Amino acid sequence: MAAKSSAFQKMHLDEIAERARLFRRLAQTKEYAKKRIIQNLRWEFDSSPTSALEKKVDEIVNRVYSA
């Protein structure tokens, strides 16, 4: 079960990075990217808590924008 959980989390972390890269290519600010990604997570997981993923958004977006 832990392997499925890890794969599931990795998939979502990769998706956050891909969204950040998209916002960067669209010349959006880091703040805008963070806000939109968090909004998307909250919408996607409407009935589930997303705090674990949300905690990673700043780190991932900062890494993408500094590359």
Backbone as a chain_set.jsonl record, in Angstrom:
{"seq": "MAAKSSAFQKMHLDEIAERARLFRRLAQTKEYAKKRIIQNLRWEFDSSPTSALEKKVDEIVNRVYSA", "coords": {"N": [[0.821, -1.202, 0.0], [1.993, 1.229, 0.706], [3.688, 1.745, -1.437], [1.91, 2.394, -3.475], [0.873, 4.749, -2.43], [3.175, 6.359, -2.38], [3.739, 6.501, -5.118], [1.447, 7.786, -5.964], [1.683, 10.256, -4.645], [4.092, 11.175, -5.792], [3.269, 11.455, -8.445], [1.496, 13.621, -8.215], [3.212, 15.62, -7.247], [4.928, 15.854, -9.418], [3.076, 16.817, -11.247], [2.484, 19.324, -10.136], [4.961, 20.586, -10.508], [5.013, 20.594, -13.311], [2.842, 22.27, -13.884], [3.839, 24.615, -12.762], [6.019, 25.067, -14.467], [4.603, 25.596, -16.811], [3.22, 28.003, -16.14], [5.46, 29.61, -15.82], [6.503, 29.642, -18.443], [4.454, 31.041, -19.596], [4.97, 33.522, -18.695], [4.064, 34.312, -16.177], [3.924, 35.525, -12.788], [5.75, 34.249, -9.902], [4.192, 34.317, -7.611], [1.6, 34.376, -8.631], [1.562, 31.876, -9.911], [1.855, 30.135, -7.709], [-0.517, 30.704, -6.3], [-2.527, 29.935, -8.167], [-1.924, 27.211, -8.537], [-2.381, 26.171, -5.982], [-5.117, 26.771, -5.774], [-6.06, 25.079, -7.806], [-5.393, 22.56, -6.74], [-7.037, 22.525, -4.459], [-9.532, 22.573, -5.675], [-9.466, 20.208, -7.174], [-9.24, 18.261, -5.189], [-11.594, 18.446, -3.657], [-13.11, 17.211, -1.608], [-11.186, 16.17, 0.004], [-8.389, 16.595, 2.216], [-5.698, 18.776, 1.322], [-3.391, 19.662, 2.38], [-0.823, 18.5, 2.734], [0.201, 18.361, 0.145], [-0.013, 21.052, -0.551], [1.917, 22.223, 1.066], [4.224, 21.695, -0.288], [4.147, 23.249, -2.552], [5.279, 25.914, -2.58], [8.065, 25.34, -2.412], [8.475, 23.796, -4.77], [7.612, 25.527, -6.847], [9.364, 27.682, -6.46], [11.794, 26.403, -7.045], [11.405, 25.72, -9.769], [11.133, 28.278, -10.923], [13.628, 29.324, -10.431], [15.305, 27.968, -12.028]], "CA": [[0.0, 0.0, 0.0], [2.863, 2.4, 0.76], [4.21, 2.004, -2.783], [0.864, 3.112, -4.203], [0.814, 6.091, -1.859], [4.349, 7.086, -2.853], [3.552, 6.757, -6.546], [0.374, 8.777, -6.059], [2.235, 11.543, -4.234], [5.059, 11.579, -6.807], [2.517, 11.904, -9.602], [0.977, 14.964, -7.94], [4.344, 16.544, -7.164], [5.345, 16.083, -10.809], [2.054, 17.667, -11.87], [2.696, 20.682, -9.618], [6.131, 21.119, -11.215], [4.636, 20.852, -14.705], [2.01, 23.484, -13.889], [4.737, 25.748, -12.509], [6.75, 25.322, -15.72], [3.655, 26.214, -17.741], [3.04, 29.406, -15.743], [6.717, 30.319, -16.112], [6.549, 29.869, -19.896], [3.446, 32.054, -19.892], [5.479, 34.762, -18.095], [3.309, 34.654, -14.975], [4.775, 35.665, -11.605], [5.775, 33.114, -8.975], [3.053, 34.43, -6.699], [0.411, 33.958, -9.383], [1.661, 30.432, -10.111], [1.562, 29.477, -6.427], [-1.942, 30.885, -6.004], [-3.325, 29.114, -9.081], [-1.684, 25.794, -8.278], [-3.108, 25.837, -4.749], [-6.542, 26.761, -6.118], [-6.324, 23.859, -8.571], [-5.356, 21.426, -5.814], [-8.243, 22.565, -3.614], [-10.665, 22.211, -6.509], [-9.323, 18.809, -7.554], [-9.448, 17.435, -4.006], [-12.633, 19.174, -2.938], [-13.563, 16.533, -0.389], [-10.025, 15.623, 0.706], [-7.407, 17.62, 2.596], [-4.565, 18.888, 0.405], [-2.333, 20.399, 3.071], [0.493, 17.891, 2.503], [0.64, 18.809, -1.175], [0.116, 22.517, -0.538], [3.174, 22.575, 1.72], [5.3, 21.515, -1.262], [3.976, 24.161, -3.684], [6.3, 26.979, -2.53], [9.377, 24.757, -2.728], [8.518, 23.367, -6.174], [7.53, 26.702, -7.709], [10.633, 28.415, -6.326], [12.815, 25.64, -7.774], [11.131, 25.867, -11.202], [11.384, 29.664, -11.35], [15.048, 29.651, -10.314], [16.064, 27.175, -13.036]], "C": [[0.863, 1.264, 0.0], [3.422, 2.752, -0.611], [3.189, 2.768, -3.607], [0.776, 4.555, -3.722], [1.98, 6.935, -2.348], [4.215, 7.446, -4.324], [2.497, 7.835, -6.759], [0.91, 10.17, -5.712], [3.23, 12.058, -5.274], [4.348, 12.108, -8.046], [2.012, 13.335, -9.396], [2.094, 15.998, -7.816], [4.879, 16.861, -8.556], [4.359, 16.997, -11.527], [2.184, 19.119, -11.4], [3.871, 21.333, -10.342], [5.79, 21.449, -12.664], [3.76, 22.104, -14.811], [2.87, 24.723, -13.659], [5.531, 26.091, -13.765], [5.852, 25.992, -16.746], [3.46, 27.691, -17.405], [4.307, 30.224, -16.013], [6.828, 30.625, -17.601], [5.553, 30.926, -20.331], [3.789, 33.409, -19.278], [4.627, 35.249, -16.921], [4.289, 34.768, -13.802], [4.734, 34.39, -10.762], [4.551, 33.13, -8.073], [1.77, 33.971, -7.381], [0.413, 32.434, -9.559], [1.306, 29.685, -8.832], [0.076, 29.532, -6.111], [-2.802, 29.961, -6.869], [-3.146, 27.624, -8.831], [-2.423, 25.355, -7.015], [-4.609, 25.808, -5.009], [-6.911, 25.49, -6.871], [-6.336, 22.632, -7.669], [-6.618, 21.374, -4.964], [-9.484, 22.189, -4.405], [-10.643, 20.717, -6.823], [-9.632, 17.869, -6.387], [-10.49, 18.068, -3.095], [-13.027, 18.515, -1.621], [-12.413, 15.92, 0.414], [-9.072, 16.744, 1.101], [-6.213, 17.613, 1.644], [-3.355, 19.518, 1.071], [-0.948, 19.806, 2.831], [1.047, 18.321, 1.152], [0.866, 20.315, -1.204], [1.431, 22.963, 0.094], [4.348, 22.5, 0.754], [5.255, 22.542, -2.392], [5.055, 25.245, -3.7], [7.658, 26.463, -2.979], [9.488, 24.425, -4.227], [8.504, 24.575, -7.099], [8.821, 27.512, -7.64], [11.753, 27.713, -7.112], [12.639, 25.813, -9.29], [11.494, 27.265, -11.683], [12.861, 30.045, -11.224], [15.907, 28.901, -11.333], [16.337, 27.971, -14.283]], "O": [[0.507, 2.258, -0.633], [3.612, 3.929, -0.918], [3.545, 3.681, -4.352], [0.623, 5.475, -4.526], [1.798, 8.102, -2.695], [4.539, 8.562, -4.729], [2.64, 8.693, -7.63], [0.621, 11.143, -6.408], [3.219, 13.243, -5.605], [4.778, 13.101, -8.632], [2.094, 14.162, -10.304], [1.925, 17.141, -8.242], [5.242, 18.003, -8.84], [4.758, 17.848, -12.321], [2.009, 20.042, -12.196], [3.791, 22.494, -10.743], [6.23, 22.473, -13.187], [3.928, 22.903, -15.732], [2.654, 25.759, -14.288], [5.701, 27.266, -14.094], [6.303, 26.872, -17.478], [3.527, 28.54, -18.294], [4.227, 31.394, -16.39], [7.202, 31.734, -17.983], [5.776, 31.629, -21.317], [2.984, 34.339, -19.335], [4.489, 36.452, -16.703], [5.363, 34.169, -13.831], [3.824, 33.571, -10.883], [3.95, 32.09, -7.804], [0.956, 33.265, -6.784], [-0.616, 31.784, -9.376], [0.547, 28.717, -8.864], [-0.52, 28.534, -5.706], [-3.699, 29.286, -6.363], [-4.108, 26.859, -8.906], [-3.023, 24.281, -6.989], [-5.304, 24.918, -4.519], [-7.953, 24.89, -6.609], [-7.192, 21.76, -7.817], [-7.2, 20.306, -4.77], [-10.393, 21.556, -3.869], [-11.671, 20.043, -6.747], [-10.219, 16.804, -6.581], [-10.271, 18.203, -1.891], [-13.253, 19.204, -0.626], [-12.651, 15.224, 1.401], [-8.964, 17.742, 0.388], [-5.771, 16.549, 1.212], [-2.391, 19.872, 0.393], [0.021, 20.559, 2.735], [2.237, 18.613, 1.033], [1.825, 20.794, -1.81], [1.995, 23.981, -0.309], [5.36, 23.17, 0.956], [6.236, 22.689, -3.121], [5.682, 25.471, -4.735], [8.318, 27.072, -3.821], [10.491, 24.746, -4.864], [9.298, 24.644, -8.037], [9.313, 27.977, -8.668], [12.561, 28.372, -7.766], [13.615, 26.027, -10.008], [12.101, 27.416, -12.743], [13.297, 31.005, -11.859], [17.098, 29.177, -11.474], [16.956, 27.462, -15.217]]}, "num_chains": 1, "name": "protein.A"}
